[in-house]
Amino acid sequence: MYKSILKPLLFLKKPEDAHHFTFDLTKLTFNIPIISSILESGFELDDPRLEREVFGLKFKNPVGLAAGFDKDAKLIDEMAMLGFGFIEIGTLTPKPQEGNPQPRLFRLPQDEALINRMGFNNGGVLEAVERLRKRKSQVIVGGNIGKNKVTPNEKAVDDYLFCLEALHTYVDYFVVNVSSPNTPNLRDLQEKEPLKALLTAVKAANDEKEHPKPILLKIAPDLTEGQLDDIIEIVQETKIDGVIATNTTIDRSGLSTDPAEVEAIGAGGVSGKVLKNRSTEVIRYLHTQSKGAFPIVGVGGIFSPEDAIEKLEAGASLVQIYSGMIYEGPGVVKKIKKGLLAYFSR
């Protein structure tokens, strides 16, 4: 039904308008008791063979919702009903910010891809905390944290620590996001010394808590092998718990959409099928070079069970989807889990 009816209607709308419409529709339908029960049973697929224990957390299944879809923790209970094993909110910043001027989200249907330059638009971490206080679902929630656009890089650590402090009671793990291409100079924090200093500070603040939470690092797919070697070294030196590979790419070379159309869109990170191979390469490199020293969450171009299996075989412990759900519909979560069950049963 999604591909034949809902998707064509949504794709008539501007991408960001469609996103807000989907939020409103989901909120409405999933909060009507009879309808929500029917929908939840339709998406449900629980099986002990899907369960995973990674960085000390027990996941009902390894398929998560990537950050960026539910930035402000507005739909955690509803997304849990779709069968996700975990949901990552954010990127959240200390202060609310509008993000970049619209339009800032674009579809490339020919490539089954998206380009976004959202710019960490969110209502601020404290607003998200108020929603997290009221959530009912027990699904694992990750808090993806970043810095405000106006915060200079030399003070970025203060923003990350503020978000860590605010969210600590309400999320199950943290993701330090220094890899978005849409906040000026943010990716400079991926350089070896700034990144080591940032992660050391975040890890120290977390370790002071009575119940420390896993700390993950989200990296870009555009890093060189030398930079990936630095990532491995930093993860092991700072003793954080894992890596999310990868964020969106600034590389446009794999797109088949008319180059003039892509150029007219302008700056932004590309996600979708075009990212699949590169994100898998990064996962495989990190896993191989580190000899499996830390867990990796694989994200980028997952549209099918085969795509998810490819990430797992490359060395990922868990996977996340976003663009795949936009193009394939919410039923893709159950479809992937069915495929994983068949794979695990071989």
N, C-alpha and C positions, 0 to 999 in steps of 0.2 A: 504493500500500500504506500509506503514512503516514496519509493522510486517512481511509482506510476501516478500518484496524486499529490502528495504533500511536497515532495522535492520540486517538481515543476512550478508549483505555486510559490514556494519560498524563493526560487531562483528568479522569479519575476520582480522580487523586491531587491532593493540595494542590500548588499551583504550585512551591513550592521543593523539595518532595519529588520531584516529577516532574523538576525540573532535575537533581537529584543522581542520580536513577535513569538519566536520559539520559546523564549523564557516565559512569557505571559501565558502562552498556551499550555506549556508543561505545568506551570504553577496551578492553573485552573483545573486541568483534567486529572492531575495526580492528587488533588485534594478533594475530589468527589469520591466518597468512600467506596461505592460499588464499582465505579469505573477504575479507581486506583487498584482495587483488589484484582480486577480482571487483567489490567495492564501488567501489574507486578507478576502475576502468575504466568503471563505470556512471556515475559522476559527472564523468568527465573530459571537457573540451571546451577544447582549446587551439587558438588560431588567431592568426596574426600581426596580424590586423585588430583583435583585442581588446587588443593591447599598448598601454600608455600610459607616457610618461615625464613625471612630475610631481614638482615640487620636487627634481629631480636624481636621483630613483629610477626604476628601470624596473620596471613592474608587468606581470605576465603578462596580467592583465585588470583592469578597473576596479571589480570587485565585491568588497567587503571585509566582514569580520565586525566589527560595531561592538563597542566596549568594553562590558563588563558581562556578556557571556556567559561568556567564559573569563578571569575576573578574575586568576587565579593562574597562568596559563600552564601549565595541566595538559593541554590538548588541542591544542596547536599542530600537531603532526604529523598528528593525526587530522582536524582541521578543514581542514588543507591538502589532504587527500585528497578533501574535498568540492568542491574546485575554486575556493576563494576566491583572489583575487589578492593579498590581504593580510589580516592578522589583527591586531586591536588588543586588547591585554591591559589589564587594570586595570578600574577605577581602583585603583592601588597607592599605599600610604602607607608612610612610614618604619617605623612600628611596626605589628605585627598588630593588628587590631581586629575585634570580633565584629559590628559594625554595629548596627542598630536591633533592638529586640525583635521576635520573630515573633508573628503572621504579618505579613509585610512585602512580599509579592508576591501580586498578585491578578489574575485574568483577568476580562475583560469580553467574553465571547464574542459578544454581540449587536453589539458595536462592533468586534470583532476588535482589541481593545486590551488593554494591560496597565497596571496601576498598581503602582509599586514605591516603597518607601521603605527600600531596603536599607541605606543609610548607609555606603557604602565598606567593606563587609565583605570582608576579605582577610587573607591570612596574612603580609602585610608584604613589602616589596620584596626583601629579602635571600633570602627563601624562594623567590620567583619567579625570582631570578637563578640559584639552584641548578638549577632546572628548565630554564631557558634554556640553561645550559651543556651540557645533555645532548640538546637537540633535534636531530633529524636533518634535518628539512625545511629547504629554503632559501627558503621563502615569506617575503615581507616582513612584519616584525613591528613594530607600533607600541607604544610604552609610554605609556599614559595615566596621568598622575600627579596626585596630590592631597595634601591635608593631613590629618593625623589630627584627629579630632573634638575632642580635648583641647587641640590647639594653637591659641592665640589668633591672630586674623587678623594682628596686628602682627608675629607671628613666623612667619607662613605661608611666607614665602620660604625659610626654613631647611628646611622639609619638602620643598618642591619641589626645592631644590638637592640635598638628600640623595638623593632618588629619581633625579635626573638623573645624579649621580655613580655610583650603584650600577648603574644600567641601561645606562650609555652604551656599553659594549662589546658589549652583547647585543641591542639593538634598533636598528631602522633609522630610526625617527623618534620624536619625542616629542609628546605632546598635553598641554597645560596645561589641566586641568579645573577651572574655577571656576564651573561652571554647574549642578551637581547641586542639586536642591531639597531633598535629604535630609540634608545636613550643616548644622547651624545656622550661619547668618551667612556661609556660603561664597559665596553669590551677591553679597554685599557687595563681594567682590573684583573683580566685573565693573565696578564704578564706575571712572570714568576714571583718577583719580590712583593708586589702589591697583593697578589692573591694569597701568598703564604701568610702575610701579615693579617689580612682580613680573616682567613679561615682560622688562624691561631686565636684571634680575639673572639670569634664566634664560638669556637670550641671551648675556650676557657670559661666564657660566660655560661655556656650550657652545662659544663661539668660542675659548676658551682650549685646547680639546682639539685634538689632532693631526688628528683627522678629525671635525669638527663634524657634527651630525645635524640634519635639518630640525626646526623647532619650529613646532607648530600650536597654535591656541587653539580650544577647544570652547566654544561659546556657547549660551545658552538661546534658545528660540523666543519668549520672553515680553518681549523687549527692545522698546522703542519705536524709532521711526525716529531720534530724536535719539541714543539710545544706540547704535544701529547705526552712525550717522555717527561717533560716538566710536570705535567698534571699528575702522572703516576707518582713521581717523586714527592710532590707536595701532598697528595692524598696520604701517602705512607708516612711522611714526616709529621703531618698535623694530626694523623690518626682519626680523620673524619671517616664516616661510615660507608660512603659509596659515591657513585657518579651517575648523573642522568645524561645520557647521550642519545639524541642531541637536540639543541634548540633549532630555530629556523636558519636557513642559509642565505647569504648575500650573493651566492653564485647563481647566475641565470643561464649558464651554458647548456643545461640539459632540457630547457623548455622548448616545446614545439610551437607554442603560441607565437603569432606574428611578432617579431622583435620590435616593430614600431609600436605595437600595442603595449608590450611590456615596458618599453622605454617611456611611453606616455604615462604609465602608472607611476613611475618614479621610484623613490627609495622604499625599502621594506624587506622583511625577511620572507623567504619562500618556504612553504610547507606543502606536504602532500606527496604524491607518488614519486615526484622528481627527487625527493630527499631520501628515498628508501635505501638505495645502494650506498650512498655516502655515510649515512648514519650506521648502517651495518658494518661498513669498513672501520669506522671509528670504534665501535663496540669490539670488533674482533681484534683490532690493534691493542686497545687497552687491556683486554682480557689476556691476550697472548703475551704481551710484553711484561705485564705485571704477574704473570703466572697465576691468574685468578685470585689475586690478593685481596680484592674488594668487590662487593656486589655492584652490578651495573643495571640501571633501568633503561631499557631500550625504547626509543621513541623516534618516529620519523617514517612516514610513508606506510603505515600499517593499515591495510584495507581488507585483509583476508586472513584466515588461519595460517596460510602458507607464509604470509609476511611475518606474522608473529613467531612462527616456528623458526624462520630464518634468523630472527633476532636472538632467540633462545640458543640456537645452535652456534651462533657467533660468540656467545658468552653472557648474554643478558640473563638476569634472574627473574625480572618482571618486565612488562611492556606497558606502554601508554598509547592511547589514541586521541586524536582530535579531528584532523582533516578527514580521516576515514569515516568518522561518524557523520560529518557534513555531507559527504558524497554517497555513503552507503546507507545511512540511517541508523537509528538506535539499535536495530536488530543485529547490527554487526557484532555487538558485544557477545550475544549468545552464540552467534555463528562461529566466532573465534574460539569461544570456550568449547563448543562441540568439536571443532577441529583439533584443539589441544588434547581433549580427552582421547580422541582416536590416536593421536601421536603418542601420548603417554602410555597407551595400552598396547603398543606394538611389541 
